[in-house]
Amino acid sequence: MPYDLWYWPGLPGRGEFVRLTLEAAGLPYRDRGVEEGTEALLADMRKGAHLPFAPPYLRTEGQAIAQVANILHWLTERHDLAPVGDRVWLDQLQLTISDMVAEVHNVHHPVAMMAYYHEQKPEAARAAEQFRAERLPKFLGYFEDALGNRDWMAGGRWSPVDTSLFQVIAGLRYMFPRRMAAVEDEYPALVGLHDRVKALPGIAAYLDSERRQAFNEDGIFRHYPELDAE
């Protein structure tokens, strides 16, 4: 039975971190939000005893498993997607990625999540400047050091952390093309990891398919030229 992945249609968002792991592992799933739309998603969220707070969530065996790091932990345990001895470490890294993704979103919504970007543009400009200068190198430097000279975070094989870092690099390149072009040489291990994930058979096929949703200005990684600089 395929998994049911529920996420907002029309944007990659946090759901993409789950999709990438499913695709890399060759695990069958239905992208139910994309297939059936927002109303079906909202209706499904109200089903069952343990309700998700928000998408993405994976529905399987009568339960809804929500929160990206939690979903990826569950998939790792169920499908042996990482060496047992590395799983606590990988969970720690995945949660740090979640922290970074939250800060990325706050760049263009620093005042109020439910307000439009154009309602908080001066504040977003300040947030973007600080993120580009301080937070982006801090996060990328941490992951660069964590990877070291290994091919994968878990050493001998890819794990969901690797596919997530692929999405982080791809998203930052879309969001801040000038800034990333200026600093990428400082993170050769991460760039190499991105390229290795991109070459995985399941990921290569996914990226070449219509299932891969393009970055856009409704998602987490948004490109507003006025927020980018070297």
Secondary structure, DSSP 4 states (H G I P E B T S, - for coil): --EEEE--TT--TTHHHHHHHHHHHT--EEEHHHHH-HHHHHHHHT-SSS--SSS-EEEETTEEEESHHHHHHHHHHHHT-S-GGGHHHHHHHHHHHHHHHHHHHHHH-SS-TTS-GGGSHHHHHHHHHHIIIIIHHHHHHHHHHHHTT-SBTTBSS--HHHHHHHHHHHHHHHH-HHHHHHHGGG-HHHHHHHHHHHHSHHHHHHHTSTTSPPP-TTSSS---GGG---
